[in-house]
Protein backbone atom coordinates (compact mmCIF):
# COMPACT_ATOMS: atom_id res chain seq x y z
CA UNK A 1 0.00 0.00 0.00
CA UNK A 2 2.87 2.38 0.74
CA UNK A 3 4.29 1.67 -2.71
CA UNK A 4 0.92 2.55 -4.23
CA UNK A 5 0.94 5.89 -2.38
CA UNK A 6 4.52 6.73 -3.32
CA UNK A 7 4.11 5.89 -7.01
CA UNK A 8 0.84 7.76 -7.56
CA UNK A 9 1.06 11.49 -8.31
CA UNK A 10 -2.60 12.02 -7.41
CA UNK A 11 -1.93 10.69 -3.90
CA UNK A 12 0.93 13.17 -3.54
CA UNK A 13 -1.34 16.01 -4.70
CA UNK A 14 -4.00 14.99 -2.17
CA UNK A 15 -1.48 14.77 0.67
CA UNK A 16 0.13 18.13 -0.15
CA UNK A 17 -3.23 19.87 -0.47
CA UNK A 18 -4.41 18.28 2.77
CA UNK A 19 -1.32 19.50 4.63
CA UNK A 20 -1.92 23.02 3.30
CA UNK A 21 -5.61 22.87 4.28
CA UNK A 22 -4.85 21.70 7.80
CA UNK A 23 -2.19 24.39 8.19
CA UNK A 24 -4.74 27.02 7.16
CA UNK A 25 -7.40 25.59 9.48
CA UNK A 26 -5.09 25.46 12.49
CA UNK A 27 -3.99 29.01 11.80
CA UNK A 28 -7.65 30.11 11.71
CA UNK A 29 -8.38 28.17 14.90
CA UNK A 30 -5.48 29.65 16.82
CA UNK A 31 -6.01 33.21 15.62
CA UNK A 32 -9.76 33.26 15.99
CA UNK A 33 -11.33 36.61 15.30
CA UNK A 34 -8.59 38.65 16.93
CA UNK A 35 -6.86 40.94 14.48
CA UNK A 36 -9.13 40.12 11.56
CA UNK A 37 -12.03 42.02 10.15
CA UNK A 38 -15.24 40.13 9.47
CA UNK A 39 -14.58 40.28 5.73
CA UNK A 40 -11.02 38.89 6.08
CA UNK A 41 -12.23 36.01 8.27
CA UNK A 42 -15.03 35.22 5.81
CA UNK A 43 -12.67 35.17 2.83
CA UNK A 44 -10.27 32.89 4.70
CA UNK A 45 -13.08 30.47 5.62
CA UNK A 46 -14.39 30.36 2.06
CA UNK A 47 -10.92 29.74 0.67
CA UNK A 48 -10.37 26.86 3.10
CA UNK A 49 -13.77 25.42 2.22
CA UNK A 50 -12.96 25.38 -1.48
CA UNK A 51 -9.61 23.67 -0.88
CA UNK A 52 -11.16 21.07 1.42
CA UNK A 53 -13.85 20.39 -1.17
CA UNK A 54 -11.12 19.75 -3.75
CA UNK A 55 -9.69 16.83 -1.77
CA UNK A 56 -12.39 14.24 -2.60
CA UNK A 57 -12.51 15.56 -6.16
CA UNK A 58 -8.81 14.84 -6.52
CA UNK A 59 -9.54 11.35 -5.22
CA UNK A 60 -12.20 10.96 -7.89
CA UNK A 61 -9.73 12.15 -10.51
CA UNK A 62 -7.29 9.46 -9.36
CA UNK A 63 -10.03 6.86 -9.63
CA UNK A 64 -10.83 7.88 -13.19
CA UNK A 65 -7.14 7.89 -14.18
CA UNK A 66 -6.59 4.45 -12.62
CA UNK A 67 -9.59 2.92 -14.34
CA UNK A 68 -8.65 4.45 -17.69
CA UNK A 69 -5.16 2.95 -17.33
CA UNK A 70 -6.71 -0.48 -16.64
CA UNK A 71 -8.98 -0.28 -19.65
CA UNK A 72 -6.16 0.96 -21.88
CA UNK A 73 -4.05 -2.05 -20.86
CA UNK A 74 -6.92 -4.44 -21.50
CA UNK A 75 -7.72 -2.92 -24.87
CA UNK A 76 -4.18 -3.59 -26.14
CA UNK A 77 -5.04 -7.28 -26.25
CA UNK A 78 -1.43 -8.26 -25.59
CA UNK A 79 -2.06 -9.50 -22.06
CA UNK A 80 -2.64 -13.12 -21.18
CA UNK A 81 -5.71 -14.15 -19.18
CA UNK A 82 -3.92 -14.34 -15.79
CA UNK A 83 -1.86 -11.21 -16.32
CA UNK A 84 -4.87 -9.15 -17.34
CA UNK A 85 -6.72 -10.16 -14.18
CA UNK A 86 -3.84 -9.17 -11.92
CA UNK A 87 -3.31 -5.90 -13.78
CA UNK A 88 -7.02 -5.13 -13.61
CA UNK A 89 -7.28 -5.83 -9.89
CA UNK A 90 -4.09 -3.86 -9.20
CA UNK A 91 -5.35 -0.92 -11.24
CA UNK A 92 -8.70 -0.92 -9.48
CA UNK A 93 -6.88 -1.07 -6.14
CA UNK A 94 -4.81 1.99 -7.12
CA UNK A 95 -7.93 3.76 -8.31
CA UNK A 96 -9.89 3.17 -5.12
CA UNK A 97 -6.92 4.13 -2.95
CA UNK A 98 -7.05 7.70 -4.26
CA UNK A 99 -10.77 7.96 -3.51
CA UNK A 100 -10.23 6.65 0.01
CA UNK A 101 -7.30 9.00 0.61
CA UNK A 102 -9.27 12.03 -0.60
CA UNK A 103 -12.19 11.24 1.71
CA UNK A 104 -9.99 10.38 4.69
CA UNK A 105 -8.23 13.73 4.34
CA UNK A 106 -11.40 15.76 3.72
CA UNK A 107 -13.77 14.47 6.42
CA UNK A 108 -11.72 15.55 9.47
CA UNK A 109 -11.02 18.88 7.76
CA UNK A 110 -14.75 19.53 7.36
CA UNK A 111 -15.28 18.71 11.04
CA UNK A 112 -12.45 21.04 12.06
CA UNK A 113 -13.84 23.77 9.83
CA UNK A 114 -17.27 23.47 11.47
CA UNK A 115 -15.61 23.71 14.89
CA UNK A 116 -13.76 26.85 13.83
CA UNK A 117 -16.97 28.42 12.50
CA UNK A 118 -18.74 27.68 15.79
CA UNK A 119 -15.85 29.18 17.76
CA UNK A 120 -15.82 32.32 15.65
CA UNK A 121 -19.60 32.69 15.92
CA UNK A 122 -19.39 32.40 19.72
CA UNK A 123 -16.61 34.98 19.86
CA UNK A 124 -18.52 37.39 17.64
CA UNK A 125 -21.66 36.95 19.75
CA UNK A 126 -19.70 37.69 22.92
CA UNK A 127 -18.10 40.75 21.35
CA UNK A 128 -21.47 42.11 20.22
CA UNK A 129 -23.01 41.48 23.64
CA UNK A 130 -20.50 43.77 25.33
DOTOR-379461 format. One record per residue (C-alpha): residue number from 1; residue in three letters; x, y, z. Coordinates in steps of 0.02 Angstrom, whole numbers, plus 50000, padded with zeros to 5 digits. Layout:
BEGIN
<site NUM, "Ala", <X, Y, Z>>,
...
end
This chain:
BEGIN
<site 1, "Unk", <50000, 50000, 50000>>,
<site 2, "Unk", <50144, 50119, 50037>>,
<site 3, "Unk", <50215, 50083, 49864>>,
<site 4, "Unk", <50046, 50127, 49789>>,
<site 5, "Unk", <50047, 50295, 49881>>,
<site 6, "Unk", <50226, 50336, 49834>>,
<site 7, "Unk", <50206, 50294, 49650>>,
<site 8, "Unk", <50042, 50388, 49622>>,
<site 9, "Unk", <50053, 50574, 49585>>,
<site 10, "Unk", <49870, 50601, 49629>>,
<site 11, "Unk", <49903, 50534, 49805>>,
<site 12, "Unk", <50046, 50659, 49823>>,
<site 13, "Unk", <49933, 50801, 49765>>,
<site 14, "Unk", <49800, 50750, 49891>>,
<site 15, "Unk", <49926, 50739, 50033>>,
<site 16, "Unk", <50006, 50906, 49993>>,
<site 17, "Unk", <49839, 50994, 49976>>,
<site 18, "Unk", <49779, 50914, 50138>>,
<site 19, "Unk", <49934, 50975, 50231>>,
<site 20, "Unk", <49904, 51151, 50165>>,
<site 21, "Unk", <49719, 51144, 50214>>,
<site 22, "Unk", <49757, 51085, 50390>>,
<site 23, "Unk", <49890, 51220, 50410>>,
<site 24, "Unk", <49763, 51351, 50358>>,
<site 25, "Unk", <49630, 51280, 50474>>,
<site 26, "Unk", <49745, 51273, 50625>>,
<site 27, "Unk", <49801, 51451, 50590>>,
<site 28, "Unk", <49617, 51505, 50586>>,
<site 29, "Unk", <49581, 51408, 50745>>,
<site 30, "Unk", <49726, 51483, 50841>>,
<site 31, "Unk", <49700, 51661, 50781>>,
<site 32, "Unk", <49512, 51663, 50799>>,
<site 33, "Unk", <49434, 51830, 50765>>,
<site 34, "Unk", <49571, 51932, 50847>>,
<site 35, "Unk", <49657, 52047, 50724>>,
<site 36, "Unk", <49543, 52006, 50578>>,
<site 37, "Unk", <49398, 52101, 50508>>,
<site 38, "Unk", <49238, 52006, 50473>>,
<site 39, "Unk", <49271, 52014, 50287>>,
<site 40, "Unk", <49449, 51945, 50304>>,
<site 41, "Unk", <49389, 51800, 50413>>,
<site 42, "Unk", <49248, 51761, 50290>>,
<site 43, "Unk", <49367, 51758, 50141>>,
<site 44, "Unk", <49487, 51645, 50235>>,
<site 45, "Unk", <49346, 51524, 50281>>,
<site 46, "Unk", <49280, 51518, 50103>>,
<site 47, "Unk", <49454, 51487, 50033>>,
<site 48, "Unk", <49482, 51343, 50155>>,
<site 49, "Unk", <49312, 51271, 50111>>,
<site 50, "Unk", <49352, 51269, 49926>>,
<site 51, "Unk", <49519, 51184, 49956>>,
<site 52, "Unk", <49442, 51054, 50071>>,
<site 53, "Unk", <49308, 51020, 49941>>,
<site 54, "Unk", <49444, 50988, 49813>>,
<site 55, "Unk", <49516, 50841, 49912>>,
<site 56, "Unk", <49381, 50712, 49870>>,
<site 57, "Unk", <49374, 50778, 49692>>,
<site 58, "Unk", <49560, 50742, 49674>>,
<site 59, "Unk", <49523, 50567, 49739>>,
<site 60, "Unk", <49390, 50548, 49606>>,
<site 61, "Unk", <49513, 50607, 49474>>,
<site 62, "Unk", <49635, 50473, 49532>>,
<site 63, "Unk", <49499, 50343, 49518>>,
<site 64, "Unk", <49459, 50394, 49340>>,
<site 65, "Unk", <49643, 50395, 49291>>,
<site 66, "Unk", <49670, 50223, 49369>>,
<site 67, "Unk", <49521, 50146, 49283>>,
<site 68, "Unk", <49567, 50222, 49115>>,
<site 69, "Unk", <49742, 50147, 49134>>,
<site 70, "Unk", <49665, 49976, 49168>>,
<site 71, "Unk", <49551, 49986, 49017>>,
<site 72, "Unk", <49692, 50048, 48906>>,
<site 73, "Unk", <49797, 49897, 48957>>,
<site 74, "Unk", <49654, 49778, 48925>>,
<site 75, "Unk", <49614, 49854, 48756>>,
<site 76, "Unk", <49791, 49821, 48693>>,
<site 77, "Unk", <49748, 49636, 48688>>,
<site 78, "Unk", <49929, 49587, 48721>>,
<site 79, "Unk", <49897, 49525, 48897>>,
<site 80, "Unk", <49868, 49344, 48941>>,
<site 81, "Unk", <49715, 49292, 49041>>,
<site 82, "Unk", <49804, 49283, 49210>>,
<site 83, "Unk", <49907, 49439, 49184>>,
<site 84, "Unk", <49757, 49542, 49133>>,
<site 85, "Unk", <49664, 49492, 49291>>,
<site 86, "Unk", <49808, 49541, 49404>>,
<site 87, "Unk", <49834, 49705, 49311>>,
<site 88, "Unk", <49649, 49744, 49319>>,
<site 89, "Unk", <49636, 49708, 49506>>,
<site 90, "Unk", <49796, 49807, 49540>>,
<site 91, "Unk", <49733, 49954, 49438>>,
<site 92, "Unk", <49565, 49954, 49526>>,
<site 93, "Unk", <49656, 49947, 49693>>,
<site 94, "Unk", <49759, 50099, 49644>>,
<site 95, "Unk", <49603, 50188, 49584>>,
<site 96, "Unk", <49506, 50158, 49744>>,
<site 97, "Unk", <49654, 50206, 49852>>,
<site 98, "Unk", <49647, 50385, 49787>>,
<site 99, "Unk", <49462, 50398, 49825>>,
<site 100, "Unk", <49488, 50333, 50000>>,
<site 101, "Unk", <49635, 50450, 50030>>,
<site 102, "Unk", <49536, 50601, 49970>>,
<site 103, "Unk", <49390, 50562, 50085>>,
<site 104, "Unk", <49501, 50519, 50235>>,
<site 105, "Unk", <49588, 50687, 50217>>,
<site 106, "Unk", <49430, 50788, 50186>>,
<site 107, "Unk", <49312, 50723, 50321>>,
<site 108, "Unk", <49414, 50777, 50473>>,
<site 109, "Unk", <49449, 50944, 50388>>,
<site 110, "Unk", <49262, 50976, 50368>>,
<site 111, "Unk", <49236, 50936, 50552>>,
<site 112, "Unk", <49377, 51052, 50603>>,
<site 113, "Unk", <49308, 51188, 50491>>,
<site 114, "Unk", <49136, 51173, 50573>>,
<site 115, "Unk", <49220, 51185, 50744>>,
<site 116, "Unk", <49312, 51342, 50691>>,
<site 117, "Unk", <49152, 51421, 50625>>,
<site 118, "Unk", <49063, 51384, 50789>>,
<site 119, "Unk", <49207, 51459, 50888>>,
<site 120, "Unk", <49209, 51616, 50782>>,
<site 121, "Unk", <49020, 51634, 50796>>,
<site 122, "Unk", <49030, 51620, 50986>>,
<site 123, "Unk", <49170, 51749, 50993>>,
<site 124, "Unk", <49074, 51869, 50882>>,
<site 125, "Unk", <48917, 51847, 50988>>,
<site 126, "Unk", <49015, 51884, 51146>>,
<site 127, "Unk", <49095, 52038, 51067>>,
<site 128, "Unk", <48927, 52105, 51011>>,
<site 129, "Unk", <48849, 52074, 51182>>,
<site 130, "Unk", <48975, 52188, 51266>>,
end
